[in-house]
Amino acid sequence: MGTTDSRVAGQMELALANFLNNVLPSQYFDVAIDESLLRYSGTNSTDSLMEYYGDLQLEVKGLEGPFYNTLAKSLRGSSEVANAAGLGALVIAMILQVVFAAVKVLPGSNVASPMDISPCVLADEKTSGVLDPIQEYLKRQKRFFDDDRQLLLDSEWFERQLSLQLTVLRNSMLVHKQMSSCAVKHWVNGAAFHTQRMLLHTARLRKKIGPGTDGFENAKIAAGNAADSYHRDMVEILKQYREYMKPTFASDLYQHCLHFGYCPGFCAFSTDKRNVLKPKHRFTTVDELLNYIASHHQKFKEVQNYFSNLQTNLNVLANQEGVFKAV
């Protein structure tokens, strides 16, 4: 291949990457994991919390007195809070958001919400069944953030409720063929929350409360087993989701190409003088294009790698500790 051909090929790859991650309508792959699950689930979750706290402090300049007074009341007079890793980091971030909202009088803010798994407008009962226990669990985690035994009791009870709802939603998609973007998104986020926010948090609490390590080890193993099971389910769910999206995607792509005479960004198809769609370059079928998107789209890759990454970092995540310092 000559220099010119190599340059053209490189430009096509860059254009394709831009199309996949910036141009392609999000409706096709709106199954991304909530940013807070990614931000506060890693091995640096406490650092992420302190960074968020720093952003809030910058936003409340001139309102420091009311902000810190309200924060002290919310933290029950404590300037340090333990369990500030994983779910604990998220819960403290949510408390901070409430405090910030209470004192911020100027409109507009550059600080993102720490948790926003929004319910779909047309969510059915099975989909809502995943979100409901998550919301109630987080409400109780904020209420009892400094009571380890109550946190543990709630974690063990609510993880069973969420596990059941995830099974119901999984079966509705894979067995009863009730597939939708909303269902996939809620299942993916619910499964991620169940492993990262509940099972691993349970392991940390058991280790802290003691005595002995059996409870901790068993909880850690349960989190790893759940991640493995969810990964296998996810592979099948995403496979069937691509089939579900194929007719809509093919129709919209066809109309898009007819309208422009080509597909901006990567020229998968072109039209002749009779407006007949013809394959061009590397993709000869919609299946080929969808398979490429599934393996290269940024959000899709995050979803597909989530549980395998969790298993790789399981021991580090389960042993993670952190302290939030308000001053």
Summary of the structure (lengths in Angstrom):
residues: 327
radius of gyration: 23.2
end to end distance: 61.5
largest distance: 77.6
contacts: 1001
relative contact order: 0.14
helix: 69%
strand: 4%
